[in-house]
Amino acid sequence: MHGKPNNDVLKPSLNGFDLMRRPRGVWMIDFGTMMDVEESALYEILFQHVVQNVKPERDTNNRDQYRKF
């Protein structure tokens, strides 16, 4: 166990509808721009979710910046 709580990087995703109406209950994983891959990997379950579900789609993106970041 790494000792870092997931709520460091797991945050509610809000938009205008969420603020004006009932929240959708959508969450996002945000490792930020300063956290490197090794530090991000310490959030094991969330990192694994990103590797399995987000990265494959990003890898197919034509925009270089979207693929990298």
N, C-alpha and C positions, 0 to 999 in steps of 0.2 A: 504494500500500500504506500502511496506517495505522500499522503497527508494533505493534499490540496483538495478543497471542496469543489465540486462541479459547478456550484453557483458562482464561482469566479468567472466562468466562461459561458454559462448557460443563462440566457437572458430572454425576457418576454419580447416578442416582436410586435410592436404597436404601430398602427397607422391612424389616420383620421377617423375612420369608421370605428375603430376600437375605442377611441376617446369619446366619440359622440354617441355610440350605441353600446351594445353588449360586446365585451372583448371576445375575440375568437379563440383564445387560449393557445396561440401559436408561439413557439419558442424558437430561438436561434442559438447556434453555437458560434461564439465570437472569441477567437484566440487573439484578436487584435493584430496590429501591424508590427509590434516590437517583439512578439514571442516567436522564438525559432521552433523548428520542427521537434527537436529533442525535448524542449520544455512543454510543447503542446502535447506530445505523446505521453506525458505524465498523467494527463486526464484520459486514462486508458479507454473507458467505454465510449466517451464522446469522440475521441480521436479515431477509434475503430469505426464508429458510425460514419465519420467524414471520409475515411479511406474507402469504405465499402459503398457508400451511397452518393457522395458529393464528388469525389475526385474522378471517378470514371466519366461523369458527365462533363466536368471541367476540362478533362484531357481532350475531349472532342471539340472544344470551342475554337473557332478560327482566330479569335483575338488573343494575341500573345499575352497581354497583361491579365486577361481573365484566366488563362491556363495557369499562369505562374502564381497568381495571388488569389 
